[in-house]
Amino acid sequence: MKSNKITVHHIGSKKFTGINGEGVSVMMDAISPRTGHGPMELLLDALGGCTAWDVVGILEKKKINLKQYRVEVEGDRAETYPQVYTEIRVKHIAQGENLTLKTFEKAVGLSTGKYCSVHANLNCSIITTVELLENLENS
């Protein structure tokens, strides 16, 4: 069984740092001016990063040269506690040489349906869309 460990340290007030086993840290806070994301934002970060990691890997194996790629993740939370996400929208936007909509949709589908462990761990409606940007002749 694969295991991950994060240790979260309280820095003060509502500021925390999470440190993984390799010593890499992530700041979390809810006080202005903010120096990190809130925990629920980190969940969206994790989902976007996980699926992007998969999609890039799949497209690299297909020898697709991405010119640009981003994932936009937006979530709606319940009004009552524990204010879970009730719906998350994930939009994959890319431009690349020889990248077709069919290939892009298949890569995203493999990520969301098979490989992305963050996606599999979330218990809410996740709506995934793709957008292929036109290749410009002079870009």
N, C-alpha and C positions, 0 to 999 in steps of 0.2 A: 504494500500500500504506500502510495506517495503521500508525504506529509509536508505542510508548510507551517511556518511559525512566524508570527508577528508579535512584537512586544510594543504596547502603547504606553508612552510615558506622559504624565500630566505635567505640563510646563507651567501652568498658571491660568487662573480663571477658566475660560473655555478654549484653551490652546493645548494641543497635544501633538506628539510626534510618534509616528509608527515606524518601527525599525525591523527590517527583516533579518534573517540569519546571516546575511552577508554584510550587514551594517548599513545598508541603504535606507535612508529615511524619507518619510513623506510627512509634510506638515498638515495639520487639520486645525481649523479654528472657525469661530463664529463671531469674532469681535472685529469691528472696523478700526483701522484698516486691516483687511484680511491678508494673511501671509500664506494661507493654504485653503484647500477646499474643505467643505463640510463633509461629514461621513456619507450622506446620501448622494452628494455630488461625486464622491469617490466611487460609489457603486456604479454610477453612469460612466465614469472614466474607465472603470474595470471592464464594463460591457463593451464600450467602444474600442478600447485597446485590444481586448481579447479577439473580437471579431475582425478587427483590422489586421491583426497579426496573422490570423488564418488566411484572410483574403489575399494579402500580399504574398504569403508563402505559396498559395495555390497558383496565383498568377505568375510568380517567378518560375515555378515548375513548368508552366506552359510557355515560357520564354516571352511573356508579355512585358514590355518596357513601359511602366507607368510614368507619365509626365507629371501627373498630380493625382492625389488621392486623399480624401478626408472622410471621416465618419462624424455625422452630427447626431447627437443623442439628446433626447428631450423626454422628461418624465412627468407624469401627473401623479400627485400624491393625495391620499385620502385626507379629509378634513379632521377626522378623529384619530386619536392615538391608537396604535403606534405610527400612524401616518405613512403607511406602506405605499409603494408605488402601485397604482391601479392600472396604469398603462404607460408603456415606454415606446417611443417612436425612434427608430434607428434608420438614418438615411445615409447610404453609401454613395459618394460622388467621386467619379474618377474620369480621367482622360489618359489615354495611352495608345501607343503605336500598336496596330493590329488588335485592339481590344474591341470586341463586339458586345452588344447588349446581352446576347445569349451567353457568352463566356463569362461576363461579369455577373449576371444573375445566377449562373451555376456555381461560381466561386462563393458568392454570398450565401446561397442556399446550402452548400456544403458546410460552411462555417456555422450557420444558425441551426442546421439540422443534425450535425454530426460532431463537429470539432470544438466549438466554443463552450467551454465548461461554465463560464459565467452565465451565459444565456441559459444553459440547462439548469442552473441553480436558482434562477429567478422564478417566482410563483405569481406572475402577473401576465397580462396581455402584452406581447411585444410585437409591434408592427414594423416590419422591415421593408424599406423601399430602396431602389437603386436609381441612379441618374448618371447617364453617360454623357460627358461633355463632348462637344464637337471638336475634332482636331483642326486646328487652324494651320493654314499653309505656312504662314510666316512666324510660327511660335518657336 
